[in-house]
Amino acid sequence: MSSKTRFIQALAQDTLPRAFRVGATHSGVKKNGALDLGILHSTTARCTSAASFTQNVFKAAPVVWSSEVLQKGNGTAKALIVNSGCANAVTGQQGLKDAQTMSAGVDEMLKEKDSTLVMSTGVIGQLLPIKKITDSIAPLFNATKEDGESWMSLAKAFMTTDTFPKLRAKTLSLPSGRNVRVAGIDKGAGMIHPHMGPPSSIPRLPHGTLLGVIATDAPVASADLQSVLDHAVDRSFNSISVDGDMSTNDTILAFANGAEGGSQLTGEDLASFKSQLTDFAIELAQLVVRDGEGATKFVTVNVENAPSYAVAQVVARTVATSSLVKTALYGQDANWGRILCAVGYAPLDKPSPINPSKVTVKFRPTDGSPDIALLTNGEPEQVDEARAAEVLKLEDLDIRIDLGQGTEKAQYWTCDLSHEYVTINGDYRS
Amino acid sequence: MSSKTRFIQALAQDTLPRAFRVGATHSGVKKNGALDLGILHSTTARCTSAASFTQNVFKAAPVVWSSEVLQKGNGTAKALIVNSGCANAVTGQQGLKDAQTMSAGVDEMLKEKDSTLVMSTGVIGQLLPIKKITDSIAPLFNATKEDGESWMSLAKAFMTTDTFPKLRAKTLSLPSGRNVRVAGIDKGAGMIHPHMGPPSSIPRLPHGTLLGVIATDAPVASADLQSVLDHAVDRSFNSISVDGDMSTNDTILAFANGAEGGSQLTGEDLASFKSQLTDFAIELAQLVVRDGEGATKFVTVNVENAPSYAVAQVVARTVATSSLVKTALYGQDANWGRILCAVGYAPLDKPSPINPSKVTVKFRPTDGSPDIALLTNGEPEQVDEARAAEVLKLEDLDIRIDLGQGTEKAQYWTCDLSHEYVTINGDYRS
């Protein structure tokens, strides 16, 4: 993945959600002069909001504060302030005060109360240079605009070790014939293995900073927006992993300002919105894996014919997070034994729902050529090593694991584990 | 850890357990001419045995077969045959037949039935060159000896990516005044995160090939030997991690042949034997971490003042297996925020027994200088970065995590995650 900038997409102006003003500036949190502070706000009178936060016990100050703002406002926050360079995590009482100060600064510009959510990303355990931030709020707020260039600047203000800004926008056509627009930004390259949202029934290796914001001009009731976001996050951001570490700051926010102008989404329109927003979230989540620290491969792990979605998801995740699988893929080594081994230690209930003699594993070449069978019903295949080596040279890899007992399936996206990952993370702060 | 050969210890002849004959040869499993086949057997008429096997669903053929032998013989196996270079894992029916053939080959030399356990380590998913092995059994068996040199050869036959043979021997003094001798061999450098033995009440990230054998001339009843081994494995081999992958082959075996000559151990002698054998197992387990693939640091994670041993163990393990913590230690970066972050995502019951405002984290310098406080009761300390950088240059690191609520504690041993790890695992088969 040498030229990751090819994942930057030009935006068609008419796909941007209406009545959101955005912008970014360099406030001084980052030492290198890069954009490090951004604001997004809806110019409509009313806006609904929803959030999915990290389940880490050590919740960063912006997570604690945003959670409070959302509750107080009952899901009607209309603005976001975000900084990169410092995560404001494990910063004690002063950190919480700083998050509150950031939030209040934008509230003041909006002339509203409890309306601004906060996100921070960067180094853990250091205090924000809060004066630099507060001095920047008014000029930044006054310079926010609705155009694509401003959205791109905002996306850049989210970046830490990211090598490209992650921004997508799309028009969603609903069954009734209405069109709504959605834009999304996310960031993340390491410490990615989110576990967000309400306690799920799926047992997890809870472990990633991933920040994201999705803004739509669809009119969506705040409870519906939360339910749509939970569904989407589980199948997108909670189904990716770069390194198996769950951050103190992971947060995905959604804003729906209704500027499309119609009545609140219900019935088929709402169901379609939920499904399309999930696909949009998957696209955003995949960008994070594309930019995985040091990643040279984009790997999709498909688990099929499982007894339940939960079993499928746990098996997919266990394979996707195995260091030995990830280093083998980096080395373009068809060491499928490591894949099997990971399937075998997936943390499932006892007795295990997996029957080794029913498990089939294949590589599905992303160049469209026929599948390469590795194991069929528990028995190893004679693998054409030359062909396997060719397929493993491809940037995009697809591992198919058929459990042979059930009809449920799950997908998980991950990257390989490279020398560059170690370089990036062995020397992050300097 | 440039000169890992310094972990090789010379053996005093009189510490070797009596009446065990051992030896190794190059049979041809490995292509490079190195020792790849070993045999250990007791020359006493009776011998007890115990085992702790991997919990991976895909159990390798030697694990399946050894388990059966132990059951049939009711814990009276007296011999071991081990090969390196090929794990005989995920090899279907032929694999199982091959494991059985190896076992039967030694049984024939012993003129016994169901008396030989089998271990294999190496690449997964390839069949053993079984003819080469069977051809080697009789000459190897006939060449086995009781001396230290033969023990060292046997230890070498266990090696795969190991950079040094792992062998220890010790005389244990029991309260009654009796002396018994114990020798142990283990191997492992990658795919190390064992979870063996009977289902434990401790929730685990079940994930490592680790092989080990402990032989003693103490007379121990087979049920007692199993109970001693379970206790020891939980606090030693199950408390180490190199890369978080649990192998299909992990096995620790114990043989007690009673050649010391006294009556079976009971009471205080048995309790003391259990405690001393646990310490011996910890020493063996630590050698694996010392030889962790690419490791440059030996890290002890101590969790103290926890509400239970289980909570302490899970927290220690979660910190010890975090890729971000391990890369930071490799980079000699006092990024303690990553330690905190990992404590925060330890997979514990909800509501979490961890109270962030009671957590204290320190580095305890292994040069004997005063502790470096990183976080006290949830509030970050002003860290002397220059001092921290000095301490992080030491090869041995000690992380102390005080949960501040309870009296239980646990230890976990791990290594850093380096460029070399990726190199070794990205290109293992070639």
Contacts between the chains, C-beta under 8 A, distances in Angstrom:
chain1	res1	chain2	res2	distance
A	55	B	345	7.4
A	56	B	341	6.6
A	56	B	344	4.0
A	56	B	345	5.0
A	57	B	343	7.3
A	57	B	344	4.1
A	57	B	345	7.4
A	57	B	346	7.8
A	57	B	352	4.9
A	57	B	354	5.1
A	57	B	356	6.0
A	58	B	340	5.5
A	58	B	341	6.5
A	58	B	343	7.0
A	58	B	344	3.6
A	58	B	356	5.3
A	59	B	344	8.0
A	87	B	337	7.6
A	89	B	337	6.6
A	89	B	341	7.7
A	90	B	337	5.8
A	90	B	340	5.3
A	90	B	375	6.8
A	90	B	378	7.8
A	90	B	380	5.8
A	91	B	380	6.7
A	92	B	378	6.8
A	92	B	379	4.4
A	92	B	380	6.5
A	93	B	379	7.9
A	123	B	335	7.7
A	123	B	337	6.7
A	124	B	335	7.5
A	124	B	337	2.6
A	124	B	338	6.9
A	124	B	340	6.9
A	124	B	341	6.3
A	125	B	336	6.4
A	125	B	337	4.0
A	125	B	340	7.2
A	125	B	375	7.7
A	125	B	380	5.0
A	190	B	324	7.0
A	191	B	324	5.8
A	191	B	338	8.0
A	191	B	341	7.4
A	195	B	345	7.4
A	199	B	350	6.4
A	204	B	347	7.2
A	205	B	205	5.7
A	205	B	347	6.9
A	206	B	345	5.0
A	206	B	347	5.3
A	207	B	322	7.9
A	207	B	345	5.6
A	243	B	323	4.4
A	243	B	324	6.4
A	244	B	244	7.8
A	244	B	322	7.6
A	244	B	323	5.8
A	245	B	322	5.6
A	245	B	323	6.1
A	245	B	324	4.7
A	245	B	338	7.5
A	245	B	341	6.8
A	245	B	342	7.0
A	245	B	345	7.5
A	246	B	341	7.6
A	246	B	344	7.8
A	246	B	345	4.1
A	247	B	341	6.4
A	248	B	337	8.0
A	248	B	340	7.6
A	248	B	341	5.3
A	248	B	344	6.1
A	322	B	207	7.9
A	322	B	244	7.6
A	322	B	245	5.6
A	323	B	243	4.4
A	323	B	244	5.9
A	323	B	245	6.1
A	323	B	323	7.4
A	323	B	425	7.3
A	324	B	190	7.0
A	324	B	191	5.7
A	324	B	243	6.5
A	324	B	245	4.7
A	324	B	425	6.0
A	327	B	421	7.5
A	327	B	422	5.6
A	327	B	425	3.6
A	327	B	426	4.8
A	328	B	425	6.8
A	328	B	426	7.0
A	328	B	428	7.3
A	330	B	422	6.7
A	330	B	426	4.7
A	331	B	425	7.1
A	331	B	426	3.0
A	331	B	427	4.7
A	331	B	428	7.5
A	333	B	426	7.0
A	333	B	427	6.6
A	333	B	428	6.7
A	333	B	429	5.7
A	333	B	430	7.4
A	335	B	123	7.6
A	335	B	124	7.5
A	335	B	428	6.7
A	335	B	429	6.0
A	336	B	125	6.4
A	337	B	87	7.6
A	337	B	89	6.6
A	337	B	90	5.7
A	337	B	123	6.7
A	337	B	124	2.6
A	337	B	125	3.9
A	337	B	248	8.0
A	338	B	124	6.8
A	338	B	245	7.5
A	340	B	58	5.5
A	340	B	90	5.2
A	340	B	124	6.9
A	340	B	125	7.2
A	340	B	248	7.6
A	341	B	56	6.6
A	341	B	58	6.4
A	341	B	89	7.6
A	341	B	124	6.2
A	341	B	191	7.4
A	341	B	245	6.8
A	341	B	246	7.6
A	341	B	247	6.3
A	341	B	248	5.2
A	342	B	245	7.0
A	343	B	57	7.3
A	343	B	58	7.0
A	344	B	56	4.0
A	344	B	57	4.1
A	344	B	58	3.6
A	344	B	59	7.9
A	344	B	246	7.9
A	344	B	248	6.1
A	345	B	55	7.4
A	345	B	56	5.0
A	345	B	57	7.4
A	345	B	195	7.4
A	345	B	206	5.0
A	345	B	207	5.5
A	345	B	245	7.5
A	345	B	246	4.2
A	346	B	57	7.7
A	347	B	204	7.2
A	347	B	205	6.8
A	347	B	206	5.4
A	350	B	199	6.4
A	352	B	57	4.9
A	354	B	57	5.1
A	356	B	57	6.1
A	356	B	58	5.3
A	375	B	90	6.8
A	375	B	125	7.7
A	378	B	90	7.7
A	378	B	92	6.7
A	379	B	92	4.3
A	379	B	93	7.8
A	380	B	90	5.8
A	380	B	91	6.6
A	380	B	92	6.4
A	380	B	125	5.1
A	417	B	422	6.2
A	418	B	422	6.2
A	418	B	426	7.8
A	419	B	419	5.1
A	419	B	422	5.0
A	419	B	423	7.0
A	421	B	327	7.5
A	421	B	422	7.5
A	422	B	327	5.6
A	422	B	330	6.7
A	422	B	417	6.3
A	422	B	418	6.2
A	422	B	419	5.0
A	422	B	421	7.5
A	422	B	422	6.1
A	423	B	419	7.1
A	425	B	323	7.3
A	425	B	324	6.0
A	425	B	327	3.6
A	425	B	328	6.8
A	425	B	331	7.1
A	426	B	327	4.8
A	426	B	328	7.0
A	426	B	330	4.7
A	426	B	331	3.0
A	426	B	333	7.0
A	426	B	418	7.7
A	427	B	331	4.7
A	427	B	333	6.6
A	428	B	328	7.3
A	428	B	331	7.4
A	428	B	333	6.7
A	428	B	335	6.6
A	429	B	333	5.7
A	429	B	335	5.9
A	430	B	333	7.3
